[in-house]
Amino acid sequence: MKKLFVTDLDGTLLTKEERVSEYSRERLNRMIERGLLFTFATARSYESAKKAVSGLDLNIPVALYNGGLIYHPKTNEVLNAVLFNDADKSYIYSVLRAHNIQPFVFGVTNDRSRERVSWIAGSETIGMQRYLLRRKGDTRVVSAQNEAELLSGAVFYFKCIGPQSTLERAWNDLKLDSRYICIYHQETYQSDFWMEISPREATKANGVKKIKSILGCDKVVCFGDTSNDSDMFDVCDEKYAVMNADEWLKRKSTGVIGYCEEDGVAKWLEKNSGFGD
């Protein structure tokens, strides 16, 4: 039986320093070399995820933006993108502007070879400025001059960073719209509040199913810690919550493994995947 192993990153595989520990990196690379089909499903972009998993020798597709993009780290190809249509792009932007929010807009180039991230220069909140500073030199990030330029082409994701009260009002306008997934939360490592908007079909569950299909796997085992892992748990044959996970997710899981800070995922795989020592 061909098994695929999929982990969430933040709060699951990564430590509080937003990285894979030396222990996990060494053990996972050894198992990958032996044939372990190991990947991740994250809300992050690949540029952000790549820094967090630096040194990890991933050789199969990964799911980014909560499943909105499937990307192959070895070939640098976008294998699948779940896109907004023109009417939805315009509608979402109009709702955000009604609440005085300027978003980051994520898309892919016409040839699907790479991502692009745009925003209207001069509209940055403090949180947006921090986001841009951390991505200084990132060739994906290019400012737009106006709405038409911002929303042009293939768009799959809106990210808003700002004050809690402002984002919460916009979230209340969008959260029940069946066309979209609208996630509102405090950023894991900062005090900023984020709102992320994707097409309804852009889920970790669909991303995992897509990777499973691409690789021709028979079974999927996943690991997670919080609400954005819930739909992934629904479609996996086995699902494991780390010890620091939300209690309700633990109740939904096949079992509970060690803490993210204590290499819970790597240690479980060493013992149970068939590729450990």
KETOR-281776 format. One record per residue (C-alpha): x, y, z. Coordinates in nm, 4 decimals, always signed. Layout:
REM KETOR-281776
SITE        x        y        z
SITE        X        Y        Z
...
//
This chain:
REM KETOR-281776
SITE        x        y        z
SITE  +0.0000  +0.0000  +0.0000
SITE  +0.1367  +0.3401  -0.1046
SITE  +0.0991  +0.5885  +0.1839
SITE  +0.1202  +0.9668  +0.1758
SITE  +0.2117  +1.1514  +0.4972
SITE  +0.0997  +1.5157  +0.5203
SITE  +0.1700  +1.7606  +0.8020
SITE  +0.0554  +2.1089  +0.8877
SITE  +0.3469  +2.3444  +0.9585
SITE  +0.2809  +2.6108  +1.2228
SITE  +0.2080  +2.4575  +1.5595
SITE  +0.2538  +2.1044  +1.4240
SITE  +0.5898  +2.0447  +1.2540
SITE  +0.7505  +2.3814  +1.3309
SITE  +0.8828  +2.5065  +1.6626
SITE  +0.7881  +2.8443  +1.8081
SITE  +1.0922  +2.9865  +1.6238
SITE  +0.9091  +2.9062  +1.2952
SITE  +1.1536  +2.6364  +1.1887
SITE  +1.2014  +2.2621  +1.1699
SITE  +1.4283  +2.1477  +1.4525
SITE  +1.7646  +1.9939  +1.3723
SITE  +1.6422  +1.6616  +1.5119
SITE  +1.3284  +1.6562  +1.2943
SITE  +1.5166  +1.7703  +0.9852
SITE  +1.7803  +1.4981  +1.0193
SITE  +1.5297  +1.2185  +1.0902
SITE  +1.2832  +1.3256  +0.8212
SITE  +1.5520  +1.3579  +0.5533
SITE  +1.6758  +1.0091  +0.6376
SITE  +1.3252  +0.8663  +0.6012
SITE  +1.2565  +1.0618  +0.2783
SITE  +1.5769  +0.9203  +0.1326
SITE  +1.4473  +0.5724  +0.2177
SITE  +1.1217  +0.6383  +0.0303
SITE  +0.8896  +0.8156  +0.2762
SITE  +0.6285  +1.0194  +0.0835
SITE  +0.6261  +1.3234  +0.3108
SITE  +0.4844  +1.6688  +0.2404
SITE  +0.3007  +1.9567  +0.4029
SITE  -0.0277  +2.1471  +0.3723
SITE  -0.0087  +2.5035  +0.4992
SITE  -0.1682  +2.8466  +0.4800
SITE  +0.1764  +2.9841  +0.3953
SITE  +0.3160  +3.0728  +0.0550
SITE  +0.6072  +2.8652  -0.0703
SITE  +0.8546  +3.1495  -0.0083
SITE  +0.7451  +3.1649  +0.3542
SITE  +0.7281  +2.7869  +0.3957
SITE  +1.0676  +2.7371  +0.2287
SITE  +1.2397  +2.9423  +0.4977
SITE  +1.0608  +2.7553  +0.7742
SITE  +1.1519  +2.4095  +0.6379
SITE  +1.5016  +2.5054  +0.5226
SITE  +1.7203  +2.1969  +0.4890
SITE  +1.4282  +1.9579  +0.4546
SITE  +1.4688  +1.7628  +0.1298
SITE  +1.1092  +1.7598  +0.0048
SITE  +1.0685  +1.5817  -0.3289
SITE  +0.6913  +1.5663  -0.3856
SITE  +0.4238  +1.8393  -0.4304
SITE  +0.3160  +2.0587  -0.1387
SITE  -0.0187  +2.2284  -0.0675
SITE  +0.0034  +2.6048  -0.0119
SITE  -0.2501  +2.8727  +0.0839
SITE  -0.4682  +2.6104  +0.2563
SITE  -0.4876  +2.4071  -0.0648
SITE  -0.5350  +2.6951  -0.3084
SITE  -0.2064  +2.6153  -0.4796
SITE  -0.0279  +2.2848  -0.5412
SITE  +0.3413  +2.3411  -0.6058
SITE  +0.6349  +2.1097  -0.6775
SITE  +0.9496  +2.2253  -0.4934
SITE  +1.1853  +2.0261  -0.7149
SITE  +1.0538  +2.1403  -1.0533
SITE  +0.9313  +2.4847  -0.9366
SITE  +0.5982  +2.4267  -1.1096
SITE  +0.2496  +2.5350  -1.0068
SITE  +0.0594  +2.2091  -1.0627
SITE  -0.2854  +2.3356  -0.9683
SITE  -0.4474  +2.6656  -0.8686
SITE  -0.8052  +2.7300  -0.7553
SITE  -0.8917  +3.0704  -0.9021
SITE  -1.1515  +3.3438  -0.8489
SITE  -1.3570  +3.4514  -1.1493
SITE  -1.3626  +3.8209  -1.2446
SITE  -1.6969  +3.8919  -1.0761
SITE  -1.5805  +3.7421  -0.7460
SITE  -1.2540  +3.9355  -0.7506
SITE  -1.4408  +4.2628  -0.7974
SITE  -1.7036  +4.1834  -0.5356
SITE  -1.4535  +4.0878  -0.2652
SITE  -1.2471  +4.3958  -0.3320
SITE  -1.5556  +4.6180  -0.3089
SITE  -1.6473  +4.4708  +0.0314
SITE  -1.2936  +4.5250  +0.1593
SITE  -1.2837  +4.8835  +0.0357
SITE  -1.6187  +4.9520  +0.2027
SITE  -1.4357  +4.8773  +0.5301
SITE  -1.1294  +5.0805  +0.4284
SITE  -0.9165  +4.7675  +0.3834
SITE  -0.6499  +4.7365  +0.1165
SITE  -0.5499  +4.3709  +0.0672
SITE  -0.2556  +4.1813  -0.0655
SITE  -0.3748  +4.0014  -0.3800
SITE  -0.2101  +3.6714  -0.4738
SITE  -0.2087  +3.5314  -0.8247
SITE  -0.0092  +3.3240  -1.0703
SITE  +0.1572  +3.4357  -1.3913
SITE  -0.0100  +3.3518  -1.7222
SITE  +0.2253  +3.0605  -1.7832
SITE  +0.1570  +2.9263  -1.4290
SITE  +0.5322  +2.9141  -1.3633
SITE  +0.5349  +3.1372  -1.0544
SITE  +0.3313  +3.3393  -0.8077
SITE  +0.2832  +3.7128  -0.7828
SITE  +0.1782  +3.9217  -0.4810
SITE  +0.0448  +4.2733  -0.5330
SITE  -0.0858  +4.5598  -0.3246
SITE  -0.1505  +4.9280  -0.3859
SITE  +0.1536  +5.1195  -0.2691
SITE  +0.0890  +5.3779  +0.0020
SITE  -0.1989  +5.1826  +0.1597
SITE  +0.0077  +4.9797  +0.4083
SITE  -0.0990  +4.9177  +0.7667
SITE  +0.1752  +4.8566  +1.0235
SITE  +0.1106  +4.4837  +0.9863
SITE  +0.1396  +4.5085  +0.6083
SITE  +0.4666  +4.6980  +0.6450
SITE  +0.5997  +4.4199  +0.8667
SITE  +0.4866  +4.1606  +0.6125
SITE  +0.6657  +4.3448  +0.3301
SITE  +0.9816  +4.3969  +0.5340
SITE  +1.0075  +4.0244  +0.5968
SITE  +0.9804  +3.9676  +0.2213
SITE  +1.2317  +4.2275  +0.1091
SITE  +1.3934  +4.1041  -0.2122
SITE  +1.1117  +3.8572  -0.2833
SITE  +1.0628  +3.8779  -0.6613
SITE  +0.6970  +3.7748  -0.6298
SITE  +0.6080  +4.0986  -0.4537
SITE  +0.5285  +4.3896  -0.6876
SITE  +0.3160  +4.6955  -0.6091
SITE  +0.0163  +4.7918  -0.8253
SITE  -0.0909  +5.1425  -0.9223
SITE  -0.4688  +5.0935  -0.9287
SITE  -0.7542  +4.8469  -0.8820
SITE  -0.7472  +4.7195  -1.2414
SITE  -0.3785  +4.6338  -1.2155
SITE  -0.4216  +4.4851  -0.8691
SITE  -0.6990  +4.2467  -0.9766
SITE  -0.5656  +4.1568  -1.3209
SITE  -0.5009  +3.8000  -1.4301
SITE  -0.5276  +3.4757  -1.2343
SITE  -0.6066  +3.5501  -0.8672
SITE  -0.6501  +3.2822  -0.6024
SITE  -0.6130  +3.4521  -0.2621
SITE  -0.6673  +3.7779  -0.0722
SITE  -0.4752  +3.8505  +0.2478
SITE  -0.5706  +4.1408  +0.4754
SITE  -0.3595  +4.2531  +0.7727
SITE  -0.4807  +4.5198  +1.0099
SITE  -0.6639  +4.6146  +1.3300
SITE  -0.8934  +4.3537  +1.4817
SITE  -1.2069  +4.5700  +1.4775
SITE  -1.1736  +4.6640  +1.1086
SITE  -1.1071  +4.3106  +0.9877
SITE  -1.3798  +4.1638  +1.2053
SITE  -1.6456  +4.3863  +1.0464
SITE  -1.5404  +4.2800  +0.6962
SITE  -1.5257  +3.9155  +0.8060
SITE  -1.8854  +3.9398  +0.9278
SITE  -1.9865  +4.0537  +0.5780
SITE  -1.8058  +3.7679  +0.4015
SITE  -1.7994  +3.4696  +0.6359
SITE  -2.1437  +3.3323  +0.5436
SITE  -2.1022  +3.3732  +0.1678
SITE  -2.1051  +3.0190  +0.0301
SITE  -1.8755  +3.1143  -0.2604
SITE  -1.5753  +3.1783  -0.0376
SITE  -1.3699  +3.0567  +0.2528
SITE  -1.2999  +3.3502  +0.4813
SITE  -1.0604  +3.2876  +0.7700
SITE  -1.0096  +3.5506  +1.0394
SITE  -0.7510  +3.5017  +1.3130
SITE  -0.4657  +3.6501  +1.5094
SITE  -0.1294  +3.5855  +1.3445
SITE  +0.0562  +3.3015  +1.5186
SITE  +0.3784  +3.4886  +1.5952
SITE  +0.2650  +3.8556  +1.6120
SITE  -0.0183  +4.0688  +1.7498
SITE  -0.1581  +4.1442  +1.4028
SITE  -0.4989  +4.0183  +1.2911
SITE  -0.5262  +3.8564  +0.9487
SITE  -0.8172  +3.7757  +0.7193
SITE  -0.7647  +3.5366  +0.4305
SITE  -1.0180  +3.4846  +0.1509
SITE  -1.0099  +3.1959  -0.0975
SITE  -1.2541  +3.0277  -0.3363
SITE  -1.4720  +2.7692  -0.1617
SITE  -1.2887  +2.4833  -0.3357
SITE  -0.9503  +2.5917  -0.1956
SITE  -0.9211  +2.3696  +0.1107
SITE  -0.6500  +2.1583  +0.2665
SITE  -0.8811  +1.8615  +0.2125
SITE  -0.8944  +1.9215  -0.1632
SITE  -0.5229  +1.9970  -0.1735
SITE  -0.4382  +1.6689  -0.0026
SITE  -0.6722  +1.4775  -0.2351
SITE  -0.5032  +1.6406  -0.5349
SITE  -0.1553  +1.5387  -0.4188
SITE  -0.2821  +1.1888  -0.3408
SITE  -0.4145  +1.1641  -0.6965
SITE  -0.0955  +1.3019  -0.8555
SITE  +0.1169  +1.0449  -0.6709
SITE  -0.1296  +0.7569  -0.7008
SITE  -0.1371  +0.6898  -0.3269
SITE  -0.3782  +0.4491  -0.1580
SITE  -0.3834  +0.6001  +0.1893
SITE  -0.3173  +0.9369  +0.3564
SITE  -0.1978  +1.0012  +0.7113
SITE  -0.1993  +1.3618  +0.8355
SITE  -0.0923  +1.5713  +1.1352
SITE  -0.2373  +1.8988  +1.2619
SITE  -0.3106  +2.1284  +1.5535
SITE  -0.6002  +2.3670  +1.4912
SITE  -0.9128  +2.4670  +1.2971
SITE  -0.7599  +2.5016  +0.9519
SITE  -0.6576  +2.1343  +0.9717
SITE  -1.0106  +2.0139  +1.0416
SITE  -1.1242  +1.9540  +0.6822
SITE  -0.7937  +1.7761  +0.6098
SITE  -0.8668  +1.5425  +0.8992
SITE  -1.2045  +1.4647  +0.7380
SITE  -1.0493  +1.3143  +0.4220
SITE  -0.7474  +1.1325  +0.5658
SITE  -0.7429  +0.7673  +0.6633
SITE  -0.5502  +0.8416  +0.9815
SITE  -0.5190  +1.1802  +1.1488
SITE  -0.3018  +1.2707  +1.4455
SITE  -0.3181  +1.5822  +1.6613
SITE  -0.0051  +1.7074  +1.8340
SITE  -0.0237  +1.7386  +2.2131
SITE  -0.0511  +2.1197  +2.1908
SITE  -0.3504  +2.0980  +1.9509
SITE  -0.6988  +2.2304  +2.0213
SITE  -0.8888  +1.9887  +2.2419
SITE  -1.1766  +1.9468  +1.9950
SITE  -0.9307  +1.8474  +1.7210
SITE  -0.7777  +1.5888  +1.9535
SITE  -1.1231  +1.4366  +1.9948
SITE  -1.1542  +1.4184  +1.6155
SITE  -0.8174  +1.2492  +1.5691
SITE  -0.7085  +0.8878  +1.5387
SITE  -0.4618  +0.9596  +1.8177
SITE  -0.2588  +1.2262  +1.9953
SITE  +0.1186  +1.2474  +1.9456
SITE  +0.3961  +1.4546  +2.1064
SITE  +0.4246  +1.8324  +2.1209
SITE  +0.5478  +2.0306  +1.8205
SITE  +0.8326  +2.1617  +2.0373
SITE  +0.9354  +1.8026  +2.1088
SITE  +0.9451  +1.6705  +1.7481
SITE  +0.6138  +1.4886  +1.7791
SITE  +0.5633  +1.4358  +1.4044
SITE  +0.9160  +1.3101  +1.3310
SITE  +0.9158  +1.0776  +1.6309
SITE  +0.5785  +0.9285  +1.5339
SITE  +0.6997  +0.8704  +1.1781
SITE  +1.0203  +0.7082  +1.3019
SITE  +0.8152  +0.4613  +1.4990
SITE  +0.5163  +0.4039  +1.2698
SITE  +0.5891  +0.4878  +0.9050
SITE  +0.8038  +0.1856  +0.8221
SITE  +1.0948  +0.4100  +0.7176
SITE  +1.2500  +0.4745  +1.0597
SITE  +1.5507  +0.3044  +1.2116
//
